[in-house]
């Protein structure tokens, strides 16, 4: 199953590591950023065949964070233009915000509570990491060229009572050309005055409503189109009345729901086709003013909405909805939820038996590869069965992206275990789907994928790539990694990758999960990859705390008819779409252990073990498994007891053993398997499950 889009995008150097985030960002911003980088490059000399090179590389799966004034965090991952992000408050929960993207390499993310800040300086909220583009020649600017005669434009912002607003921000655009004027201006006592060139304008004014404690309760966006500043005459005055934003955005869900997230996405283009973006999103209420299609330039309005079951519901469910864009703002913002436009996703969230809080995080959002997307996080009780009703099909260019974190970590415990689907999933209307997350044991694997993907276990053009996921679950549906949460690093998860050819070590990478080798001898050779992961330093994790994987395979440069990488995939070895890319015959294990949702076994353990190979849409080695052995240790690896292991269907084995250890103990599991083409794997998992 394929890795998700967010992981694929940044792997552009020549090896793999899972500890590095993003590097090289613009640091000349008032927002502070947390990053960890891996930059070491090593060259090693092979046997008489010459030199093989490899280097550590940044890994895009782990999130990075930007801290905004006031302590809110922008948490993001993925590559430029394809980043998913979310804004969370100091308490770790979703925050309400306005995002302004002028399209010039800067993006301003303002928590709505900041609109009440005296002398608001939006430059302190610049998060260029979210930019979808670099600065083009016609990029908008807040600096007005002196060749334009200037005229005074005054915006009077009034609150819901009609009094001068103290919490408003106006975004002013010259829609003839953003290059003439584009600015975001906070009110000063309810008034904003600007010197602007003549032309056609659009003004968007955001207001925030707060409770007695200053907490944001609602955001209102007032849109004014087709405004003209003439060449002659005095100052032009417009009024932005908060009361004009009278339409609350919600959805008419068939089952009762409580709104927990709304996103209003506006794309405004000038007559030259240059596009700026405005987004209001987060929990709480959102209101907008109805508006007809503008006469000058283009306008797009798109809504996403999410709601969850009420606290007194007998079963847990939610709706995650995304609607097609339109060229106006309708007066009725109560969006329909038609039964024939919904897919049903049944999620089963497993968790560690030692999870002290029984609280996890579910993250879901609609990703647009052109401009990225946001994926809000929701706290859930775990283990949990949660039904999610999803818009299907999504608007053109969007895809659902979701993640699961089995434990919620505190600021001092930032390292976490994260799971994501093996592909950017699509769902069909009227269909029902099931997804099991974090089913143990959790082990490094090379994967069996469908759909467009990156191949990290391929050979091409004299290069050879071998890499593991860190902690894939046993459902076969989710890939796992240990990575940074939203806070500075404090607790490490260690790993080490070593590669041998014909018995001689040719590469070793601390804190790496694989390598791309250059200058590989084009002759048959036996490769051995050893990968160790140690997550025992995480206090909330008691299962699958350490893994040791020792895998061997024979590389034949000529390959075989089944090893060609499909044309839709990306060949990491050649740094291109496949031409002569060969999928390497690495063994892949799939564990199906009869544990419950806390990965706990009761009396008799039954393991359905599949011994397969890395594959992409069925391409890859078809060599059958030759043998499999399963062993259990109830004394932390001092002695091992063979399980009764019986071959069943093709490449399947059934292993049975009695759980003779003490209740609450966590046995170790060791699996050894071979294939008929010289491949082998031995994988040891410390504390693989819990005895109940």
SULKAPE-V234481 format. One record per pair of residues at least 24 apart in sequence whose C-alpha atoms are under 7 Angstrom apart, sorted by the first residue. I is the first residue (numbers start at 1). J is the second residue. D is the distance in whole Angstrom. If there is no record, write none. Layout:
# SULKAPE-V234481
i->I j->J d->D
i->I j->J d->D
This chain:
# SULKAPE-V234481
i->1 j->422 d->5
i->1 j->423 d->6
i->1 j->447 d->7
i->1 j->448 d->5
i->1 j->449 d->3
i->1 j->450 d->5
i->2 j->422 d->4
i->2 j->423 d->4
i->2 j->449 d->4
i->2 j->450 d->5
i->2 j->451 d->6
i->2 j->452 d->7
i->2 j->453 d->5
i->3 j->422 d->5
i->3 j->423 d->5
i->3 j->453 d->6
i->4 j->421 d->7
i->4 j->422 d->6
i->4 j->423 d->5
i->4 j->424 d->5
i->5 j->424 d->6
i->6 j->60 d->7
i->6 j->61 d->6
i->6 j->77 d->7
i->6 j->78 d->4
i->6 j->83 d->7
i->7 j->60 d->5
i->7 j->61 d->5
i->7 j->78 d->6
i->8 j->454 d->6
i->9 j->78 d->6
i->9 j->79 d->5
i->10 j->59 d->7
i->10 j->60 d->6
i->10 j->78 d->7
i->10 j->79 d->5
i->11 j->58 d->7
i->11 j->59 d->6
i->13 j->57 d->6
i->14 j->54 d->6
i->14 j->55 d->6
i->14 j->57 d->7
i->14 j->516 d->5
i->15 j->54 d->6
i->15 j->55 d->5
i->15 j->56 d->5
i->15 j->57 d->5
i->15 j->514 d->7
i->15 j->515 d->4
i->15 j->516 d->5
i->16 j->56 d->6
i->16 j->57 d->5
i->16 j->59 d->7
i->16 j->512 d->6
i->16 j->513 d->6
i->16 j->514 d->5
i->16 j->515 d->5
i->17 j->56 d->6
i->17 j->57 d->6
i->17 j->58 d->6
i->17 j->59 d->6
i->17 j->511 d->6
i->17 j->512 d->4
i->17 j->513 d->5
i->17 j->514 d->7
i->18 j->59 d->5
i->18 j->512 d->6
i->18 j->513 d->6
i->19 j->59 d->7
i->19 j->483 d->7
i->19 j->511 d->7
i->20 j->58 d->5
i->20 j->59 d->5
i->21 j->58 d->6
i->21 j->59 d->6
i->21 j->60 d->6
i->21 j->62 d->6
i->21 j->63 d->7
i->21 j->64 d->6
i->22 j->58 d->6
i->29 j->124 d->7
i->29 j->126 d->7
i->30 j->124 d->5
i->31 j->66 d->6
i->31 j->67 d->6
i->31 j->68 d->5
i->31 j->69 d->7
i->31 j->124 d->6
i->31 j->125 d->6
i->31 j->126 d->7
i->32 j->66 d->6
i->32 j->67 d->5
i->33 j->65 d->6
i->33 j->66 d->4
i->33 j->67 d->6
i->34 j->64 d->6
i->34 j->65 d->6
i->34 j->66 d->7
i->34 j->488 d->6
i->35 j->64 d->6
i->44 j->506 d->6
i->44 j->507 d->7
i->45 j->506 d->7
i->46 j->506 d->6
i->49 j->521 d->6
i->51 j->519 d->7
i->52 j->517 d->6
i->52 j->518 d->5
i->52 j->519 d->5
i->52 j->520 d->6
i->53 j->517 d->6
i->53 j->518 d->5
i->54 j->515 d->6
i->54 j->516 d->6
i->54 j->517 d->5
i->54 j->518 d->7
i->62 j->483 d->5
i->62 j->484 d->6
i->63 j->484 d->6
i->63 j->485 d->7
i->64 j->486 d->7
i->65 j->486 d->6
i->68 j->125 d->6
i->75 j->486 d->6
i->80 j->130 d->7
i->80 j->131 d->7
i->80 j->132 d->6
i->81 j->131 d->7
i->81 j->132 d->4
i->81 j->133 d->7
i->81 j->369 d->7
i->81 j->370 d->6
i->81 j->371 d->5
i->81 j->372 d->5
i->82 j->369 d->5
i->82 j->370 d->6
i->82 j->371 d->6
i->82 j->372 d->4
i->83 j->130 d->7
i->83 j->372 d->5
i->83 j->373 d->6
i->84 j->367 d->7
i->84 j->372 d->6
i->84 j->373 d->5
i->84 j->374 d->5
i->84 j->375 d->6
i->85 j->373 d->7
i->85 j->374 d->5
i->85 j->375 d->6
i->86 j->374 d->6
i->86 j->375 d->6
i->86 j->376 d->6
i->94 j->282 d->6
i->94 j->283 d->7
i->94 j->376 d->7
i->94 j->377 d->7
i->95 j->282 d->6
i->95 j->283 d->7
i->96 j->281 d->6
i->96 j->282 d->4
i->96 j->283 d->6
i->97 j->280 d->6
i->97 j->281 d->6
i->97 j->282 d->6
i->98 j->279 d->6
i->98 j->280 d->4
i->98 j->281 d->7
i->99 j->278 d->6
i->99 j->279 d->5
i->99 j->280 d->6
i->100 j->277 d->6
i->100 j->278 d->5
i->100 j->279 d->7
i->101 j->276 d->6
i->101 j->277 d->5
i->101 j->278 d->6
i->102 j->140 d->6
i->102 j->276 d->5
i->102 j->277 d->6
i->103 j->133 d->6
i->103 j->139 d->7
i->103 j->275 d->7
i->103 j->276 d->5
i->104 j->133 d->7
i->104 j->134 d->6
i->104 j->135 d->4
i->104 j->136 d->7
i->104 j->139 d->5
i->104 j->140 d->6
i->105 j->131 d->5
i->105 j->133 d->6
i->105 j->134 d->5
i->105 j->135 d->5
i->106 j->131 d->6
i->107 j->131 d->6
i->112 j->208 d->6
i->112 j->216 d->7
i->113 j->208 d->7
i->113 j->215 d->7
i->113 j->216 d->6
i->115 j->167 d->5
i->115 j->168 d->6
i->115 j->169 d->7
i->115 j->208 d->7
i->116 j->166 d->6
i->116 j->167 d->4
i->120 j->186 d->7
i->132 j->371 d->6
i->138 j->179 d->6
i->139 j->179 d->6
i->140 j->178 d->5
i->140 j->179 d->4
i->140 j->181 d->7
i->140 j->182 d->6
i->141 j->179 d->6
i->141 j->181 d->6
i->141 j->182 d->6
i->142 j->181 d->6
i->142 j->182 d->5
i->142 j->183 d->5
i->144 j->180 d->6
i->144 j->181 d->6
i->148 j->197 d->6
i->149 j->197 d->6
i->150 j->195 d->6
i->150 j->196 d->5
i->150 j->197 d->5
i->151 j->195 d->5
i->151 j->196 d->5
i->151 j->197 d->6
i->151 j->198 d->7
i->151 j->235 d->7
i->152 j->193 d->7
i->152 j->194 d->6
i->152 j->195 d->5
i->152 j->196 d->6
i->152 j->235 d->5
i->152 j->236 d->6
i->153 j->193 d->6
i->153 j->194 d->5
i->153 j->195 d->6
i->153 j->196 d->7
i->153 j->235 d->6
i->153 j->236 d->5
i->153 j->237 d->6
i->154 j->192 d->6
i->154 j->193 d->4
i->154 j->194 d->6
i->154 j->236 d->6
i->154 j->237 d->5
i->154 j->238 d->6
i->155 j->191 d->6
i->155 j->192 d->5
i->155 j->193 d->6
i->155 j->237 d->6
i->155 j->238 d->5
i->155 j->239 d->6
i->155 j->240 d->7
i->156 j->190 d->6
i->156 j->191 d->5
i->156 j->192 d->7
i->156 j->238 d->6
i->156 j->239 d->5
i->156 j->240 d->6
i->157 j->190 d->5
i->157 j->191 d->6
i->157 j->239 d->6
i->157 j->240 d->5
i->157 j->241 d->6
i->158 j->190 d->6
i->158 j->240 d->6
i->158 j->241 d->5
i->158 j->242 d->6
i->159 j->241 d->6
i->159 j->242 d->5
i->160 j->242 d->5
i->160 j->243 d->5
i->164 j->189 d->6
i->164 j->190 d->4
i->165 j->189 d->7
i->165 j->190 d->4
i->166 j->190 d->6
i->167 j->207 d->6
i->167 j->208 d->6
i->168 j->205 d->7
i->168 j->206 d->6
i->168 j->207 d->5
i->169 j->205 d->5
i->169 j->206 d->5
i->169 j->207 d->7
i->170 j->203 d->7
i->170 j->204 d->6
i->170 j->205 d->4
i->170 j->206 d->6
i->171 j->203 d->6
i->171 j->204 d->5
i->171 j->205 d->6
i->172 j->202 d->6
i->172 j->203 d->5
i->172 j->204 d->7
i->173 j->201 d->6
i->173 j->202 d->5
i->173 j->203 d->6
i->174 j->199 d->7
i->174 j->200 d->6
i->174 j->201 d->5
i->174 j->202 d->7
i->175 j->200 d->6
i->175 j->201 d->5
i->175 j->202 d->7
i->175 j->269 d->7
i->175 j->270 d->4
i->175 j->271 d->6
i->175 j->296 d->7
i->175 j->297 d->6
i->176 j->200 d->6
i->176 j->270 d->5
i->176 j->271 d->5
i->177 j->270 d->5
i->177 j->271 d->6
i->177 j->272 d->7
i->178 j->270 d->6
i->198 j->229 d->5
i->198 j->230 d->5
i->198 j->231 d->5
i->199 j->228 d->6
i->199 j->229 d->5
i->199 j->230 d->6
i->200 j->226 d->6
i->200 j->227 d->6
i->200 j->228 d->5
i->200 j->229 d->6
i->201 j->225 d->7
i->201 j->226 d->6
i->201 j->227 d->5
i->201 j->228 d->6
i->202 j->226 d->6
i->202 j->227 d->6
i->205 j->240 d->7
i->207 j->242 d->7
i->217 j->284 d->6
i->217 j->285 d->7
i->218 j->284 d->6
i->218 j->285 d->5
i->218 j->286 d->6
i->219 j->285 d->6
i->219 j->286 d->5
i->219 j->287 d->6
i->220 j->245 d->6
i->220 j->286 d->6
i->220 j->287 d->5
i->220 j->288 d->6
i->221 j->245 d->6
i->221 j->287 d->6
i->221 j->288 d->5
i->221 j->289 d->7
i->222 j->288 d->6
i->222 j->289 d->5
i->223 j->289 d->6
i->223 j->291 d->7
i->225 j->294 d->6
i->226 j->294 d->6
i->226 j->295 d->6
i->226 j->296 d->7
i->244 j->289 d->5
i->245 j->287 d->5
i->245 j->288 d->4
i->245 j->289 d->4
i->246 j->287 d->6
i->246 j->288 d->6
i->246 j->289 d->6
i->247 j->287 d->5
i->247 j->288 d->5
i->247 j->289 d->6
i->247 j->331 d->6
i->247 j->332 d->7
i->247 j->333 d->6
i->248 j->286 d->6
i->248 j->287 d->4
i->248 j->288 d->7
i->248 j->333 d->6
i->249 j->286 d->6
i->249 j->287 d->6
i->249 j->333 d->5
i->249 j->334 d->6
i->250 j->305 d->7
i->250 j->333 d->6
i->250 j->334 d->5
i->250 j->335 d->6
i->251 j->334 d->5
i->251 j->335 d->4
i->251 j->336 d->6
i->251 j->337 d->7
i->252 j->334 d->6
i->252 j->335 d->6
i->252 j->336 d->5
i->252 j->337 d->6
i->253 j->337 d->6
i->256 j->309 d->6
i->256 j->310 d->7
i->257 j->307 d->5
i->257 j->308 d->5
i->257 j->309 d->5
i->257 j->310 d->6
i->258 j->307 d->5
i->258 j->308 d->5
i->258 j->309 d->6
i->258 j->310 d->6
i->259 j->306 d->6
i->259 j->307 d->4
i->259 j->308 d->7
i->260 j->284 d->7
i->260 j->306 d->6
i->260 j->307 d->5
i->260 j->308 d->7
i->261 j->305 d->6
i->261 j->306 d->5
i->261 j->307 d->7
i->262 j->304 d->6
i->262 j->305 d->5
i->262 j->306 d->6
i->263 j->303 d->6
i->263 j->304 d->5
i->263 j->305 d->6
i->264 j->302 d->6
i->264 j->303 d->5
i->264 j->304 d->7
i->265 j->301 d->6
i->265 j->302 d->5
i->265 j->303 d->6
i->266 j->300 d->6
i->266 j->301 d->5
i->266 j->302 d->7
i->267 j->299 d->6
i->267 j->300 d->5
i->267 j->301 d->7
i->268 j->298 d->6
i->268 j->299 d->5
i->268 j->300 d->6
i->269 j->297 d->5
i->269 j->298 d->5
i->269 j->299 d->6
i->270 j->297 d->5
i->270 j->298 d->7
i->271 j->296 d->7
i->271 j->297 d->5
i->290 j->329 d->5
i->290 j->330 d->5
i->290 j->331 d->5
i->291 j->328 d->6
i->291 j->329 d->5
i->291 j->330 d->7
i->292 j->328 d->5
i->292 j->329 d->6
i->293 j->327 d->6
i->293 j->328 d->5
i->299 j->327 d->5
i->300 j->325 d->6
i->300 j->326 d->6
i->300 j->327 d->5
i->300 j->328 d->7
i->301 j->325 d->5
i->301 j->326 d->5
i->301 j->327 d->6
i->301 j->328 d->7
i->301 j->329 d->7
i->302 j->326 d->7
i->316 j->386 d->5
i->316 j->387 d->7
i->317 j->386 d->5
i->317 j->387 d->5
i->317 j->388 d->6
i->318 j->387 d->6
i->318 j->388 d->5
i->318 j->389 d->6
i->319 j->388 d->6
i->319 j->389 d->5
i->319 j->390 d->6
i->320 j->388 d->7
i->320 j->389 d->6
i->320 j->390 d->5
i->320 j->391 d->7
i->321 j->390 d->6
i->321 j->391 d->5
i->322 j->391 d->6
i->322 j->394 d->7
i->323 j->395 d->6
i->324 j->395 d->5
i->340 j->429 d->6
i->340 j->430 d->6
i->341 j->391 d->6
i->341 j->392 d->5
i->341 j->393 d->7
i->341 j->429 d->5
i->341 j->430 d->7
i->342 j->389 d->6
i->342 j->390 d->5
i->342 j->391 d->5
i->342 j->392 d->5
i->342 j->429 d->5
i->342 j->430 d->6
i->343 j->389 d->6
i->343 j->390 d->5
i->343 j->391 d->6
i->343 j->392 d->6
i->343 j->427 d->6
i->343 j->428 d->6
i->343 j->429 d->5
i->343 j->430 d->5
i->343 j->431 d->5
i->343 j->432 d->6
i->344 j->387 d->7
i->344 j->388 d->6
i->344 j->389 d->5
i->344 j->390 d->6
i->344 j->431 d->6
i->344 j->432 d->5
i->344 j->433 d->6
i->345 j->387 d->6
i->345 j->388 d->5
i->345 j->389 d->6
i->345 j->432 d->6
i->345 j->433 d->5
i->345 j->434 d->6
i->346 j->386 d->6
i->346 j->387 d->4
i->346 j->388 d->6
i->346 j->433 d->6
i->346 j->434 d->5
i->346 j->435 d->6
i->347 j->385 d->6
i->347 j->386 d->5
i->347 j->387 d->6
i->347 j->434 d->6
i->347 j->435 d->5
i->347 j->436 d->6
i->348 j->384 d->6
i->348 j->385 d->5
i->348 j->386 d->7
i->348 j->435 d->6
i->348 j->436 d->5
i->348 j->437 d->6
i->349 j->382 d->6
i->349 j->383 d->5
i->349 j->384 d->5
i->349 j->385 d->6
i->349 j->436 d->6
i->349 j->437 d->5
i->349 j->438 d->7
i->350 j->382 d->7
i->350 j->383 d->5
i->350 j->384 d->7
i->350 j->437 d->6
i->350 j->438 d->5
i->350 j->439 d->6
i->350 j->597 d->5
i->350 j->598 d->6
i->351 j->382 d->6
i->351 j->383 d->6
i->351 j->406 d->5
i->351 j->438 d->6
i->351 j->597 d->6
i->351 j->598 d->5
i->352 j->541 d->6
i->352 j->542 d->7
i->352 j->543 d->6
i->352 j->598 d->5
i->352 j->599 d->7
i->353 j->598 d->5
i->353 j->599 d->7
i->353 j->600 d->7
i->354 j->540 d->6
i->354 j->541 d->7
i->354 j->542 d->6
i->355 j->407 d->7
i->355 j->540 d->6
i->355 j->541 d->7
i->356 j->540 d->7
i->358 j->382 d->5
i->359 j->407 d->6
i->359 j->408 d->6
i->360 j->405 d->6
i->360 j->406 d->5
i->360 j->407 d->5
i->360 j->408 d->5
i->361 j->404 d->6
i->361 j->405 d->5
i->361 j->406 d->7
i->361 j->408 d->7
i->362 j->403 d->6
i->362 j->404 d->5
i->362 j->405 d->7
i->363 j->402 d->5
i->363 j->403 d->5
i->363 j->404 d->6
i->364 j->401 d->6
i->364 j->402 d->4
i->364 j->403 d->6
i->365 j->400 d->6
i->365 j->401 d->6
i->365 j->402 d->6
i->366 j->398 d->6
i->366 j->399 d->5
i->366 j->400 d->5
i->366 j->401 d->6
i->367 j->398 d->5
i->367 j->399 d->5
i->367 j->400 d->6
i->367 j->401 d->6
i->368 j->397 d->6
i->368 j->398 d->4
i->368 j->399 d->7
i->369 j->397 d->7
i->383 j->597 d->6
i->383 j->598 d->7
i->392 j->427 d->6
i->392 j->428 d->6
i->392 j->429 d->5
i->393 j->427 d->7
i->393 j->428 d->6
i->393 j->429 d->6
i->399 j->424 d->7
i->399 j->425 d->7
i->399 j->426 d->6
i->400 j->424 d->6
i->400 j->425 d->6
i->400 j->426 d->7
i->401 j->425 d->7
i->411 j->487 d->6
i->412 j->490 d->7
i->413 j->490 d->7
i->413 j->491 d->6
i->414 j->484 d->6
i->414 j->485 d->5
i->414 j->486 d->7
i->414 j->487 d->6
i->414 j->488 d->7
i->414 j->489 d->6
i->414 j->490 d->7
i->414 j->491 d->7
i->415 j->482 d->7
i->415 j->483 d->6
i->415 j->484 d->5
i->415 j->485 d->6
i->415 j->491 d->6
i->415 j->492 d->7
i->416 j->482 d->6
i->416 j->483 d->6
i->416 j->484 d->6
i->416 j->485 d->6
i->417 j->481 d->6
i->417 j->482 d->5
i->417 j->483 d->7
i->418 j->480 d->6
i->418 j->481 d->5
i->418 j->482 d->6
i->419 j->478 d->6
i->419 j->479 d->6
i->419 j->480 d->4
i->419 j->481 d->7
i->420 j->478 d->5
i->420 j->479 d->6
i->420 j->480 d->7
i->421 j->477 d->6
i->421 j->478 d->5
i->421 j->479 d->6
i->422 j->477 d->6
i->422 j->478 d->5
i->422 j->479 d->6
i->435 j->477 d->7
i->436 j->475 d->6
i->436 j->477 d->7
i->437 j->478 d->6
i->438 j->473 d->5
i->439 j->473 d->5
i->439 j->474 d->5
i->439 j->475 d->6
i->439 j->599 d->7
i->440 j->473 d->6
i->440 j->474 d->6
i->440 j->599 d->6
i->440 j->689 d->7
i->441 j->473 d->7
i->441 j->474 d->6
i->441 j->544 d->6
i->441 j->688 d->5
i->441 j->689 d->6
i->442 j->471 d->5
i->442 j->472 d->5
i->442 j->473 d->5
i->442 j->474 d->7
i->442 j->544 d->6
i->443 j->470 d->7
i->443 j->471 d->5
i->443 j->472 d->5
i->443 j->473 d->7
i->443 j->547 d->7
i->444 j->468 d->6
i->444 j->469 d->5
i->444 j->470 d->5
i->444 j->471 d->5
i->444 j->472 d->6
i->445 j->469 d->6
i->445 j->472 d->6
i->445 j->588 d->6
i->445 j->589 d->7
i->446 j->588 d->6
i->446 j->614 d->6
i->447 j->588 d->6
i->447 j->614 d->5
i->447 j->615 d->7
i->448 j->614 d->5
i->448 j->615 d->5
i->448 j->616 d->6
i->449 j->615 d->6
i->449 j->616 d->5
i->449 j->617 d->6
i->450 j->616 d->6
i->450 j->617 d->5
i->451 j->617 d->7
i->452 j->568 d->5
i->452 j->569 d->5
i->453 j->569 d->5
i->453 j->570 d->6
i->454 j->569 d->6
i->454 j->570 d->5
i->454 j->571 d->6
i->454 j->572 d->6
i->455 j->570 d->6
i->455 j->571 d->5
i->455 j->572 d->6
i->456 j->572 d->6
i->457 j->583 d->6
i->457 j->584 d->6
i->458 j->571 d->7
i->458 j->573 d->6
i->458 j->581 d->6
i->458 j->582 d->5
i->458 j->583 d->4
i->458 j->584 d->5
i->459 j->573 d->5
i->459 j->581 d->6
i->459 j->582 d->5
i->459 j->583 d->7
i->459 j->584 d->7
i->460 j->573 d->5
i->460 j->574 d->5
i->460 j->580 d->6
i->460 j->581 d->5
i->460 j->582 d->6
i->461 j->574 d->6
i->462 j->518 d->6
i->462 j->519 d->5
i->462 j->520 d->5
i->462 j->522 d->7
i->463 j->516 d->7
i->463 j->517 d->5
i->463 j->518 d->5
i->463 j->519 d->6
i->463 j->520 d->6
i->463 j->573 d->5
i->463 j->574 d->7
i->464 j->516 d->6
i->464 j->517 d->5
i->464 j->518 d->7
i->464 j->520 d->7
i->464 j->573 d->6
i->465 j->515 d->6
i->465 j->516 d->4
i->465 j->517 d->6
i->465 j->572 d->7
i->465 j->573 d->6
i->466 j->514 d->5
i->466 j->515 d->6
i->466 j->516 d->7
i->467 j->513 d->6
i->467 j->514 d->4
i->467 j->515 d->6
i->468 j->513 d->6
i->468 j->514 d->6
i->474 j->590 d->6
i->474 j->591 d->5
i->474 j->592 d->6
i->475 j->592 d->7
i->476 j->590 d->7
i->491 j->537 d->7
i->492 j->537 d->7
i->493 j->534 d->6
i->493 j->535 d->5
i->493 j->537 d->7
i->494 j->533 d->6
i->494 j->534 d->5
i->494 j->535 d->7
i->495 j->532 d->5
i->495 j->533 d->4
i->495 j->534 d->6
i->496 j->531 d->6
i->496 j->532 d->5
i->496 j->533 d->7
i->497 j->530 d->6
i->497 j->531 d->5
i->497 j->532 d->7
i->498 j->529 d->6
i->498 j->530 d->5
i->498 j->531 d->7
i->499 j->528 d->6
i->499 j->529 d->5
i->499 j->530 d->6
i->500 j->527 d->6
i->500 j->528 d->5
i->500 j->529 d->6
i->501 j->525 d->7
i->501 j->526 d->6
i->501 j->527 d->5
i->501 j->528 d->6
i->502 j->526 d->5
i->502 j->527 d->6
i->516 j->573 d->7
i->522 j->557 d->6
i->523 j->556 d->7
i->523 j->557 d->6
i->524 j->555 d->6
i->524 j->556 d->5
i->524 j->557 d->7
i->525 j->554 d->6
i->525 j->555 d->5
i->526 j->552 d->7
i->526 j->553 d->6
i->526 j->554 d->4
i->526 j->555 d->6
i->527 j->552 d->6
i->527 j->553 d->5
i->527 j->554 d->6
i->528 j->552 d->4
i->528 j->553 d->7
i->542 j->687 d->7
i->543 j->687 d->5
i->543 j->688 d->5
i->543 j->689 d->6
i->544 j->685 d->6
i->544 j->686 d->5
i->544 j->687 d->5
i->544 j->688 d->5
i->545 j->686 d->6
i->545 j->687 d->6
i->546 j->685 d->6
i->546 j->686 d->5
i->547 j->684 d->6
i->547 j->685 d->5
i->547 j->686 d->6
i->548 j->683 d->6
i->548 j->684 d->5
i->548 j->685 d->7
i->549 j->682 d->6
i->549 j->683 d->4
i->549 j->684 d->7
i->550 j->681 d->6
i->550 j->682 d->5
i->550 j->683 d->6
i->551 j->680 d->6
i->551 j->681 d->4
i->551 j->682 d->6
i->552 j->679 d->5
i->552 j->680 d->5
i->552 j->681 d->6
i->553 j->585 d->6
i->553 j->586 d->6
i->553 j->678 d->6
i->553 j->679 d->4
i->553 j->680 d->7
i->554 j->678 d->6
i->554 j->679 d->7
i->562 j->619 d->5
i->562 j->620 d->5
i->562 j->621 d->6
i->562 j->622 d->7
i->563 j->619 d->6
i->563 j->620 d->4
i->563 j->621 d->6
i->564 j->619 d->7
i->565 j->616 d->7
i->565 j->619 d->7
i->583 j->620 d->6
i->585 j->613 d->6
i->585 j->614 d->7
i->585 j->620 d->7
i->585 j->621 d->5
i->586 j->613 d->5
i->586 j->614 d->6
i->587 j->611 d->7
i->587 j->612 d->6
i->587 j->613 d->4
i->587 j->614 d->6
i->587 j->679 d->7
i->587 j->680 d->7
i->587 j->681 d->7
i->588 j->612 d->5
i->588 j->613 d->5
i->588 j->614 d->6
i->599 j->689 d->6
i->599 j->690 d->6
i->600 j->689 d->6
i->600 j->690 d->5
i->600 j->691 d->6
i->600 j->692 d->6
i->601 j->690 d->6
i->601 j->691 d->5
i->601 j->692 d->6
i->602 j->691 d->6
i->602 j->692 d->5
i->603 j->658 d->6
i->603 j->659 d->5
i->604 j->657 d->6
i->604 j->658 d->5
i->604 j->659 d->6
i->605 j->656 d->6
i->605 j->657 d->6
i->605 j->658 d->6
i->605 j->659 d->7
i->606 j->655 d->6
i->606 j->656 d->5
i->606 j->657 d->7
i->607 j->654 d->6
i->607 j->655 d->5
i->607 j->656 d->6
i->608 j->653 d->6
i->608 j->654 d->5
i->608 j->655 d->7
i->609 j->652 d->6
i->609 j->653 d->5
i->609 j->654 d->6
i->610 j->651 d->6
i->610 j->652 d->5
i->610 j->653 d->6
i->611 j->651 d->5
i->611 j->652 d->6
i->612 j->651 d->7
i->623 j->675 d->7
i->623 j->676 d->6
i->623 j->677 d->7
i->624 j->651 d->6
i->624 j->675 d->6
i->624 j->676 d->6
i->625 j->651 d->5
i->625 j->674 d->6
i->625 j->675 d->4
i->625 j->676 d->6
i->626 j->674 d->5
i->626 j->675 d->5
i->626 j->676 d->6
i->627 j->673 d->5
i->627 j->674 d->5
i->627 j->675 d->7
i->628 j->672 d->6
i->628 j->673 d->4
i->628 j->674 d->7
i->629 j->671 d->6
i->629 j->672 d->5
i->629 j->673 d->6
i->630 j->655 d->7
i->630 j->670 d->6
i->630 j->671 d->5
i->630 j->672 d->7
i->631 j->669 d->6
i->631 j->670 d->5
i->631 j->671 d->6
i->632 j->667 d->7
i->632 j->668 d->6
i->632 j->669 d->5
i->632 j->670 d->6
i->633 j->667 d->6
i->633 j->668 d->5
i->633 j->669 d->7
i->634 j->661 d->6
i->634 j->667 d->5
i->634 j->668 d->7
i->636 j->667 d->7
i->636 j->668 d->6
i->637 j->668 d->7
i->659 j->691 d->7
i->663 j->691 d->5
i->663 j->692 d->5
i->664 j->690 d->6
i->664 j->691 d->5
i->664 j->692 d->6
i->665 j->690 d->6
i->665 j->691 d->6
i->666 j->690 d->5
i->666 j->691 d->6
